[in-house]
Amino acid sequence: MSRVRASSAPAPKGLKRPVKVCVRVRPVLEREVENGCYHGCIAMAHERVYISTEDKPVLIGSKDDPPPEGVKVYPGFDGLLDQDSSQEDCFQVAGRETVDGVLWGLNGALMAYGQTSTGKTHTMVGDKSRPGLCLKAAAHLFSEAGLLGSQIEVTASFLQLYLNHITDLLVKDGHEKKLKLREVVEEDFVDTRVEGLSSRPVKSMDDVEALLEEGNRRRQQACTALNASSSRSHAVLILNVTLWQGTEEENATDAKLYLVDLAGSERVKDSCATGDRLTEAVHINKSLFALQGVVAALADGNPFVPYRNDPLTQLLRPALGGNCCTTLVATVSPAQKHSRESEGTLNFASSCRRIKGEVFVNSVRKPRPWEEKPKEEPTKTEEPECPWASLAALDAASVMESQMLDTAHGQIHVLTCGPADGEAVLLLHGCPSDAWTWKWLFPPLLYSKYRAIAIDMPGFGSSPGTRLGSRSELNNAKGGPLDICCAVLDALGVQKANVVGYDWGAGIALSMALLRKTRVNKIVPFHPSYSPPKGENLGVMPVPVLVLWVKEDQFHNLTKWRKHFQALPSSKRELEVYSLGSRWKPGMSLGSDPQLGPQLQRRILAFLAGEVAAPVAGALEKRLEAKAATAAGQLVVHAQNVVVADALADAGDVAKQLREVADPTLAAVQQFKELWSAGRLAALYAQRLTGSSASSAALFGALPEMSPEALSDPNILVNLGLWSQAPEGWERMRHTPRYCVGRKVLVRQKVIFKPSDSDFMCVSSSGADRTTSKAELKGKSKENADTWLVEVTEAGGSRRMAEVPKAEVLRLNQRHDLAKNGKHVLLEDGLKCDYSSPLCRAKLCEIALALSPVVKNLDFNTADGGEAVQLKALEVIRSSDKMERYGEIWRDGVRVTC
Ligand SMILES: Nc1ncnc2c1ncn2[C@@H]1O[C@H](COP(=O)(O)OP(=O)(O)OP(=O)(O)O)[C@@H](O)[C@H]1O
């Protein structure tokens, strides 16, 4: 075999590459649900994995925010597959590139790694209805070779490594023969061969399925406390793929694809393993430990890599350090109680990303085998006749109503059918085409009582006017396709519609769902001709999308469009790809094909009749609930510990509730507010002071800390829900000078201190030293810079000038920012306040709540700075702060007033 450096081969390029790593979270399992409730710990957002290692809710903000305490962030993976990801998503994200490489003659490996019961076997093998990577990879090899017109020859071997022994899974009683590993030095690499391993030709998917089933039956599996059918061995399926491309007789590529389902690490304490299970667990953990050692050495670029520490690492040597494009799927459980193990898996996965390698195309000279006569296609069982067949037999014109609508964007011709109160389906043609292109979809829509509305865009069909440009960025132009669609819906009195579009029309459907989301229920883009223009982000698609494709159509290239499909949220997207084989003819009417037509009709109807899209808030609720559906489909009460703020955007009340769940401070404020409105705070203060209840301590302690910094911005109180709105002119007030001429100030003077006296608090040389407010700042003393001039009111009402130390004015008359000493605020009367203490948090929250209706009317921009409202605010503060409000308590049988 000769090797050609991939970089000099025509394609693929750039193959000095690291191991590719994807992370897959599996759905919740029954056993992870206790008391009907489950705590999730993982979120995938901003192209990262967030994992909360503590059992408390946290809210992830934008990409640039630092992660909250207790949350670890893992960036840089090549693919993220959340709990809603399907097996097809997994193949597209994790498997396809590697399998495509095999078709170019590059060795490949797909490997699943993770804790026991996290979905490795599901990912690699799957089941009949949800085939995993092994079957999908094989299917892709066969179908792509067919499309490339290449002749393909595949042989397969299947082995397991159980308790340090390698055995052949394709041989009856193979477990009795322990196979040996042999290292073979090949040019730049050391390859590992398994001596005596059988290999079997596979010519079709039936062969692969049968072989997998046979081998898996022989594979060592057992029931543990963590997995009813836990794999107790590592299994490797090896496909040897030879491909003859072009017409050259002997030029071929020869590549291996390793499909590896590793056994899962387990904490023996959790799996309750004893006896044989314990021996297996010890071997599994030991081999995985050796694997971690090899990965660490490769990632660090160590010259010595300890492959020989374990048969597993020897066996996987070609995949890890050899000539191979390797993709690792790290599988994790979403449950909080396994967060430590998931963290371990993510750490391992991150190390794998650091392994770098170089891959080569394996070219061989090998005579082309004789083409076998293709097997006769089994005669297809007749599809049952569609119930709308009789409608289809009618002349389409007899069921359609043709109308010319006068809209703000000119006259638009539409074809409609179905009941006026039926759910609307807007049909948008491609370019160039017209409304009649949907003839094949009218009968099923009519049969299912939808109201079909097919538009002729200006200049097409019967609509007059100039044709519009069909580029995606013009969809939302003034008077462009989106305006026209909405005008048609308005003219027909329709608020919301499902939108089915072909080619250009499919692109309009996508733009409409993103930019006019209140008008759209669901969309079906068929062969979309669309690439997202600026301002259209498919990742925030708010409605369900069914993308339809016929793969033979090279004008609409699915391979190119797939990246846009993958950009759609996985919970919202579905893709159906059809094949017409030799029936495909360019320009044919796809919907009118006698076999494809009914398939398309059924698929579209099933998608539309599923659930009608809920408004965003409801959809969000459902999404979170659905995420808590167990793998068996049972719904459980969901408490997701990591909630990503982006997912909550625009979701109204639901977002608010979720934020409260996610943010304990907001939840505490909400609870405190309810107690305050119900007048139940006095009892709580009493409990707090006697220490008789831990709940009030917990509640007060969870309230926000009102530090001077926090109080410098009233929006903080608004965001906490303590104030309904911030006062006007706050910033202006903060920037006005604090000590100005004319300001009323407190000063220390000899004053008359008899409340009954009409000159109470007025200055008198015979009075007592007290702090009085009957004074006004008049300026600085000219003689002494440390002294200010203050006009005081004397007994009898006359005024005189007094000189007072500047330091005293500053001390007695609050500055903008309260003076601080550690966690204490220093007040002008000498009192200290520890704003972090639970009692103080509660009292300050109470004051803030009482102030809310007053500050609503406070406007510092008015000429007097809102003085009357400020005075009212002071009153409120004083009345909230009366010490007797703390209530009376009984301590050791004695009444104490606090
Ligand atoms: N993505 C998924 N969607 C639905 N069910 C899943 C998914 N992943 C795993 N499961 C289910 O979870 C259970 C455990 O999965 P699986 O047996 O594949 O785990 P494993 O990692 O191979 O475990 P072990 O290491 O013990 O063999 C199975 O019932 C499987 O069907």
The ligand as an SDF file (V2000), in Angstrom:
LIG
                    3D

 31 33  0  0  0  0  0  0  0  0999 V2000
  -29.8190    9.8750   23.3800 N   0  0  0  0  0  0  0  0  0  0  0  0
  -30.6300    8.9560   23.9440 C   0  0  0  0  0  0  0  0  0  0  0  0
  -31.9410    8.9720   23.6760 N   0  0  0  0  0  0  0  0  0  0  0  0
  -32.7670    8.0750   24.2610 C   0  0  0  0  0  0  0  0  0  0  0  0
  -32.3650    7.1170   25.1190 N   0  0  0  0  0  0  0  0  0  0  0  0
  -31.0680    7.0550   25.4220 C   0  0  0  0  0  0  0  0  0  0  0  0
  -30.1360    7.9700   24.8530 C   0  0  0  0  0  0  0  0  0  0  0  0
  -28.9260    7.6930   25.3440 N   0  0  0  0  0  0  0  0  0  0  0  0
  -29.0990    6.6360   26.1650 C   0  0  0  0  0  0  0  0  0  0  0  0
  -30.3750    6.2640   26.2160 N   0  0  0  0  0  0  0  0  0  0  0  0
  -30.9300    5.1940   27.0310 C   0  0  0  0  0  0  0  0  0  0  0  0
  -30.1970    5.1790   28.2490 O   0  0  0  0  0  0  0  0  0  0  0  0
  -29.9540    3.8640   28.6830 C   0  0  0  0  0  0  0  0  0  0  0  0
  -28.4530    3.6500   28.8760 C   0  0  0  0  0  0  0  0  0  0  0  0
  -27.8230    3.7940   27.6180 O   0  0  0  0  0  0  0  0  0  0  0  0
  -26.6260    2.8440   27.1250 P   0  0  0  0  0  0  0  0  0  0  0  0
  -26.8620    1.4370   27.5060 O   0  0  0  0  0  0  0  0  0  0  0  0
  -26.4060    3.1650   25.7150 O   0  0  0  0  0  0  0  0  0  0  0  0
  -25.4710    3.4300   28.0250 O   0  0  0  0  0  0  0  0  0  0  0  0
  -23.9310    3.0180   28.0220 P   0  0  0  0  0  0  0  0  0  0  0  0
  -23.1910    4.2840   28.2190 O   0  0  0  0  0  0  0  0  0  0  0  0
  -23.6080    2.2130   26.8380 O   0  0  0  0  0  0  0  0  0  0  0  0
  -23.8500    2.1790   29.3480 O   0  0  0  0  0  0  0  0  0  0  0  0
  -22.7630    1.0420   29.7510 P   0  0  0  0  0  0  0  0  0  0  0  0
  -21.4470    1.7060   29.8190 O   0  0  0  0  0  0  0  0  0  0  0  0
  -23.2400    0.6000   31.0940 O   0  0  0  0  0  0  0  0  0  0  0  0
  -22.8710    0.0080   28.7130 O   0  0  0  0  0  0  0  0  0  0  0  0
  -30.5390    2.9530   27.6350 C   0  0  0  0  0  0  0  0  0  0  0  0
  -31.8190    2.5640   28.0780 O   0  0  0  0  0  0  0  0  0  0  0  0
  -30.6570    3.8260   26.4090 C   0  0  0  0  0  0  0  0  0  0  0  0
  -31.7220    3.4300   25.5790 O   0  0  0  0  0  0  0  0  0  0  0  0
  1  2  1  0
  2  3  1  0
  2  7  2  0
  3  4  2  0
  4  5  1  0
  5  6  2  0
  6  7  1  0
  6 10  1  0
  7  8  1  0
  8  9  2  0
  9 10  1  0
 10 11  1  0
 11 12  1  0
 11 30  1  0
 12 13  1  0
 13 14  1  0
 13 28  1  0
 14 15  1  0
 15 16  1  0
 16 17  2  0
 16 18  1  0
 16 19  1  0
 19 20  1  0
 20 21  2  0
 20 22  1  0
 20 23  1  0
 23 24  1  0
 24 25  2  0
 24 26  1  0
 24 27  1  0
 28 29  1  0
 28 30  1  0
 30 31  1  0
M  END
$$$$
